[in-house]
């Protein structure tokens, strides 16, 4: 049963990329629309990158993804938790809605509909210099990503050690079901957040949902690091009962594995994308399944 669930999800990831000629859903990876190219249909990206230099006859929805636009989008541009860069010459025919993340907009950019933005400001906002595409981020992403993961691994494993153990226990016992729960939760997140964002009263709830989603992913990932670190330490005969130490070992091991995979010619990129998407789904599913590592029911009885 677990193997069938895994194969179904992998096939979904692979075939989602085949629909790119006319829009479609994209998990990770990158999408480029050239200056003379016209794509008809909506594009939805989860954690990927898209560059639009030509024309998109439809909507662009980015969930945790990055977008650079120098061409034309006939419909709406909706971004949740990503980075958007609108260059000179870009035009949006519909609404521009951006929540979390960051946005850079040239003063000459034309927006046909309304513009609503809720950005993260202050010390948590990261500014990026002018660049063509996202080559700069791709080149340094693994380094920044490692220190980002190291920071939240140290914090979560130190402050919520028991919750990490709870998530890890769920992953060990029901990883297949956790994968399915994570996939369904991820699919349902986008329509729920978009619906809340377009309603005035629902905007605060949208941020609550997004916050819960990010916390679930972070806690679940640390649970995965803990399992991997515990397995390695058993293999090498190392002794360490501290969640923080075991989790950091697992993080380091996974980081090395990711680097090796990305060095594989031709197929390294797609394999790395599938691995990362599976990790995200496992993290989300195990956190939800274990009720954020507490093993308590969502609704108290009686």
Backbone torsions as a table, in degrees:
resi	resn	phi	psi	omega
1	UNK	NA	-44.2	-179.9
2	UNK	-63.5	-39.8	-179.6
3	UNK	-65.0	-39.0	179.3
4	UNK	-64.6	-42.5	178.1
5	UNK	-60.0	-45.5	-179.4
6	UNK	-61.0	-44.4	-177.9
7	UNK	-66.6	-39.0	179.1
8	UNK	-62.4	-44.2	-179.6
9	UNK	-66.3	-41.6	178.5
10	UNK	-60.9	-42.6	178.3
11	UNK	-63.3	-37.4	177.4
12	UNK	-62.9	-41.8	179.9
13	UNK	-64.0	-42.4	-177.2
14	UNK	-68.4	-46.1	-175.3
15	UNK	-76.3	-19.0	176.6
16	UNK	-64.3	-29.6	178.7
17	UNK	-76.2	-19.0	-178.2
18	UNK	-74.6	-17.1	-177.3
19	UNK	-89.6	10.8	-172.4
20	UNK	-69.3	-21.6	-178.0
21	UNK	-63.5	-24.7	179.6
22	UNK	-133.2	46.1	-177.1
23	UNK	84.0	-157.9	177.8
24	UNK	123.4	-173.5	-178.2
25	UNK	-104.7	136.9	-176.7
26	UNK	-131.3	126.0	177.0
27	UNK	-103.0	108.2	-178.1
28	UNK	66.4	-165.0	178.3
29	UNK	71.7	-165.0	-178.7
30	UNK	-139.7	156.2	-179.9
31	UNK	-138.4	131.6	-178.8
32	UNK	-125.3	127.2	174.7
33	UNK	-112.3	112.4	-174.9
34	UNK	-69.3	168.1	-176.4
35	UNK	-57.8	-34.3	-177.6
36	UNK	-100.7	10.9	-175.0
37	UNK	-98.1	139.8	176.2
38	UNK	-121.9	122.0	179.3
39	UNK	-113.5	126.0	-178.8
40	UNK	-105.8	126.9	-178.2
41	UNK	122.5	166.1	-179.6
42	UNK	-82.3	149.3	174.8
43	UNK	-119.4	127.1	176.7
44	UNK	-121.7	123.3	-178.7
45	UNK	-120.3	136.4	175.7
46	UNK	-111.7	103.9	174.9
47	UNK	69.1	16.2	-179.6
48	UNK	-105.3	-164.2	179.8
49	UNK	-133.4	138.3	-180.0
50	UNK	-135.3	137.8	176.3
51	UNK	-120.9	125.6	-178.8
52	UNK	-119.3	106.0	175.5
53	UNK	-105.8	-16.7	179.5
54	UNK	-103.8	-129.1	-175.5
55	UNK	-127.2	132.8	172.3
56	UNK	-113.1	111.3	178.4
57	UNK	-87.9	76.6	-177.9
58	UNK	165.6	-162.8	179.9
59	UNK	-99.1	154.5	172.7
60	UNK	-120.9	121.0	179.4
61	UNK	-120.5	121.5	-178.3
62	UNK	-116.7	118.7	176.2
63	UNK	-111.4	101.4	-177.3
64	UNK	70.3	15.9	-178.8
65	UNK	-111.5	170.1	-178.9
66	UNK	-111.3	143.9	-179.6
67	UNK	-139.0	135.9	171.8
68	UNK	-120.3	126.3	-176.1
69	UNK	-123.4	121.3	170.8
70	UNK	-121.2	-4.6	-179.2
71	UNK	-107.3	-142.2	-172.7
72	UNK	-123.1	134.2	171.3
73	UNK	-116.3	118.7	-174.8
74	UNK	-74.9	-27.0	-177.3
75	UNK	-103.2	-142.9	-177.6
76	UNK	-90.8	154.9	170.6
77	UNK	-119.9	114.7	-178.9
78	UNK	-120.7	124.3	-179.0
79	UNK	-126.6	130.6	177.8
80	UNK	-124.9	110.7	175.2
81	UNK	71.2	22.4	179.9
82	UNK	-120.4	-174.6	177.5
83	UNK	-112.5	127.5	-179.1
84	UNK	-118.7	134.8	176.0
85	UNK	-128.8	116.5	-179.5
86	UNK	-107.7	107.7	-176.1
87	UNK	-83.2	170.0	175.2
88	UNK	-60.2	134.1	-178.0
89	UNK	97.8	-10.8	178.7
90	UNK	-76.5	150.1	176.8
91	UNK	-145.5	139.4	178.0
92	UNK	-117.2	118.1	-177.0
93	UNK	-73.2	-31.1	-178.0
94	UNK	-106.3	-140.0	-178.2
95	UNK	-88.2	154.1	172.5
96	UNK	-116.6	113.7	-178.9
97	UNK	-122.7	124.1	-177.1
98	UNK	-137.2	124.8	-179.1
99	UNK	-127.6	126.4	-177.7
100	UNK	69.3	-178.9	180.0
101	UNK	65.8	-145.3	-179.6
102	UNK	-151.3	160.5	179.2
103	UNK	-143.3	137.8	172.0
104	UNK	-120.8	130.5	-172.8
105	UNK	-133.8	124.0	174.8
106	UNK	-68.0	141.1	-178.0
107	UNK	-58.9	-22.9	-177.3
108	UNK	-86.8	-3.0	-178.2
109	UNK	-65.7	133.2	-178.8
110	UNK	-98.9	131.9	177.8
111	UNK	-124.9	118.0	-176.0
112	UNK	-73.5	-32.6	-178.5
113	UNK	-104.6	-146.5	-179.2
114	UNK	-89.4	161.3	179.8
115	UNK	-126.1	117.0	178.3
116	UNK	-127.1	128.9	-175.8
117	UNK	-139.4	133.7	173.4
118	UNK	-128.4	94.2	-174.4
119	UNK	-96.3	156.7	169.8
120	UNK	-84.5	120.7	-176.7
121	UNK	-115.0	177.3	177.5
122	UNK	84.2	-150.7	-173.5
123	UNK	-69.6	-13.6	-178.1
124	UNK	-89.0	-7.3	-179.8
125	UNK	-85.5	133.2	-179.5
126	UNK	-109.5	123.7	178.5
127	UNK	-96.2	146.0	-179.7
128	UNK	-122.5	139.4	177.3
129	UNK	-70.4	171.7	178.2
130	UNK	-66.8	130.6	175.6
131	UNK	-148.2	160.2	176.8
132	UNK	-94.1	112.9	-177.0
133	UNK	76.3	-157.9	-178.6
134	UNK	-120.9	33.9	179.4
135	UNK	-63.9	-37.6	-179.3
136	UNK	-61.4	-47.5	-179.5
137	UNK	-65.6	-39.6	-179.6
138	UNK	-63.3	-38.0	-176.7
139	UNK	-68.6	-38.1	-175.8
140	UNK	-104.8	-0.6	-174.7
141	UNK	-59.9	-39.9	-178.1
142	UNK	-65.5	-37.1	179.7
143	UNK	-69.6	-50.8	178.1
144	UNK	-60.8	-41.2	-179.0
145	UNK	-61.6	-38.4	-179.6
146	UNK	-63.1	-48.6	-178.3
147	UNK	-68.2	-31.8	175.1
148	UNK	-64.1	-48.1	178.7
149	UNK	-65.2	-36.7	178.8
150	UNK	-63.6	-40.7	-179.3
151	UNK	-62.6	-51.3	-177.2
152	UNK	-73.8	-24.3	174.7
153	UNK	-65.6	-44.0	178.3
154	UNK	-62.8	-45.1	-177.4
155	UNK	-67.5	-49.9	-175.6
156	UNK	-66.8	-45.4	-177.4
157	UNK	-68.1	-25.2	178.2
158	UNK	-82.4	-42.9	-175.0
159	UNK	-85.7	-30.0	-174.0
160	UNK	-129.8	51.8	-176.5
161	UNK	-60.5	-42.9	-179.4
162	UNK	-65.7	-36.0	177.6
163	UNK	-66.5	-38.8	176.9
164	UNK	-61.4	-43.3	177.8
165	UNK	-62.9	-37.9	178.8
166	UNK	-64.2	-43.2	177.4
167	UNK	-64.6	-42.9	-179.9
168	UNK	-62.6	-38.4	178.4
169	UNK	-63.2	-40.7	177.3
170	UNK	-65.1	-40.9	179.4
171	UNK	-63.4	-40.7	-179.6
172	UNK	-65.5	-38.6	-174.9
173	UNK	-87.5	-32.7	-173.5
174	UNK	-141.3	56.8	-177.1
175	UNK	-68.9	-34.4	179.6
176	UNK	-65.2	-45.5	178.9
177	UNK	-68.5	-35.4	176.9
178	UNK	-62.2	-39.4	178.3
179	UNK	-62.1	-42.6	179.5
180	UNK	-66.6	-42.9	178.8
181	UNK	-62.8	-41.4	178.6
182	UNK	-63.9	-40.0	179.0
183	UNK	-64.4	-46.4	-179.7
184	UNK	-66.0	-39.7	177.8
185	UNK	-64.0	-38.1	179.6
186	UNK	-67.4	-41.5	179.9
187	UNK	-65.9	-39.1	-177.9
188	UNK	-75.9	-20.6	-175.6
189	UNK	-62.8	-46.5	-174.6
190	UNK	-59.6	-55.0	-179.4
191	UNK	-62.1	-33.6	179.5
192	UNK	-65.3	-47.3	-178.2
193	UNK	-66.2	-44.1	179.7
194	UNK	-61.6	-42.8	178.2
195	UNK	-60.6	-43.4	-179.5
196	UNK	-67.3	-35.9	-177.2
197	UNK	-68.9	-29.6	-177.3
198	UNK	-87.2	0.8	175.0
199	UNK	-115.7	131.6	-175.8
200	UNK	-58.0	-47.0	-178.1
201	UNK	-69.5	-22.6	-176.6
202	UNK	-87.8	-7.7	-177.0
203	UNK	-59.8	-48.0	177.5
204	UNK	-60.4	-37.7	178.8
205	UNK	-65.6	-33.5	178.4
206	UNK	-61.1	-41.4	178.9
207	UNK	-68.9	-34.1	176.1
208	UNK	-64.4	-44.0	178.8
209	UNK	-62.3	-44.7	179.6
210	UNK	-64.6	-40.6	178.2
211	UNK	-62.2	-44.8	177.5
212	UNK	-61.7	-38.5	178.9
213	UNK	-63.2	-47.6	-178.6
214	UNK	-65.8	-39.7	177.6
215	UNK	-64.1	-38.6	178.5
216	UNK	-64.1	-43.4	178.9
217	UNK	-62.4	-45.6	-177.6
218	UNK	-63.2	-49.1	180.0
219	UNK	-62.4	-42.4	179.6
220	UNK	-64.2	-38.4	178.4
221	UNK	-65.0	-41.2	177.5
222	UNK	-63.4	-35.7	174.8
223	UNK	-61.2	-39.5	177.1
224	UNK	-66.8	-42.9	176.6
225	UNK	-59.1	-40.2	-179.0
226	UNK	-63.6	-43.4	179.2
227	UNK	-63.4	-46.7	-179.3
228	UNK	-64.3	-43.6	178.8
229	UNK	-63.8	-40.9	178.8
230	UNK	-62.9	-41.6	179.1
231	UNK	-63.7	-44.3	179.8
232	UNK	-65.2	-41.9	-178.4
233	UNK	-66.6	-33.2	174.6
234	UNK	-67.4	-39.4	-179.8
235	UNK	-64.0	-38.3	-176.9
236	UNK	-95.5	0.7	177.4
237	UNK	73.6	23.1	179.0
238	UNK	-82.3	146.6	-179.4
239	UNK	-113.2	119.1	177.1
240	UNK	-164.5	116.0	-178.6
241	UNK	-97.4	-0.8	-178.6
242	UNK	-80.1	128.3	179.9
243	UNK	-60.4	-38.3	-176.3
244	UNK	-64.4	-42.8	-179.6
245	UNK	-68.9	-43.5	179.9
246	UNK	-63.9	-40.5	-178.7
247	UNK	-66.1	-39.3	179.1
248	UNK	-65.7	-39.2	176.0
249	UNK	-59.8	-44.3	178.6
250	UNK	-64.2	-39.0	176.9
251	UNK	-61.4	-46.2	179.2
252	UNK	-60.9	-42.7	-179.5
253	UNK	-63.6	-44.6	-179.7
254	UNK	-66.4	-36.6	178.1
255	UNK	-61.5	-42.8	178.5
256	UNK	-64.7	-43.7	179.3
257	UNK	-60.9	-42.0	179.4
258	UNK	-62.7	-41.4	178.4
259	UNK	-62.9	-42.0	179.6
260	UNK	-63.6	-43.7	-179.5
261	UNK	-61.3	-41.8	-177.1
262	UNK	-68.5	-17.3	178.9
263	UNK	-85.2	-10.0	179.3
264	UNK	-69.1	125.4	-177.9
265	UNK	-62.0	142.7	172.9
266	UNK	67.3	-58.0	-172.7
267	UNK	-96.3	-3.9	-178.0
268	UNK	-61.6	-43.5	-179.5
269	UNK	-61.3	-53.2	178.6
270	UNK	-60.4	-39.9	179.1
271	UNK	-64.1	-42.6	179.0
272	UNK	-62.3	-40.3	179.0
273	UNK	-61.7	-45.4	-179.0
274	UNK	-63.9	-42.9	179.6
275	UNK	-60.3	-45.1	-177.8
276	UNK	-67.8	-38.7	178.7
277	UNK	-65.5	-40.8	177.7
278	UNK	-63.0	-39.3	178.3
279	UNK	-63.4	-43.9	179.1
280	UNK	-62.0	-43.4	-179.5
281	UNK	-66.9	-41.9	177.5
282	UNK	-62.5	-42.7	-179.4
283	UNK	-62.5	-48.8	-179.4
284	UNK	-64.2	-46.8	-177.2
285	UNK	-64.1	-43.5	-179.4
286	UNK	-66.6	-36.9	178.3
287	UNK	-66.1	-44.4	178.5
288	UNK	-66.8	-42.8	-178.7
289	UNK	-62.7	-37.1	-178.8
290	UNK	-91.5	4.4	-177.3
291	UNK	56.6	56.3	-179.9
292	UNK	58.8	38.1	175.3
293	UNK	78.1	5.4	-178.1
294	UNK	-91.4	-21.2	-176.6
295	UNK	62.8	16.4	178.4
296	UNK	-94.3	154.2	177.4
297	UNK	-66.7	149.2	178.5
298	UNK	-61.2	-39.1	179.7
299	UNK	-118.5	122.6	-178.4
300	UNK	-64.5	138.3	-179.5
301	UNK	-91.2	141.1	168.7
302	UNK	77.3	NA	NA
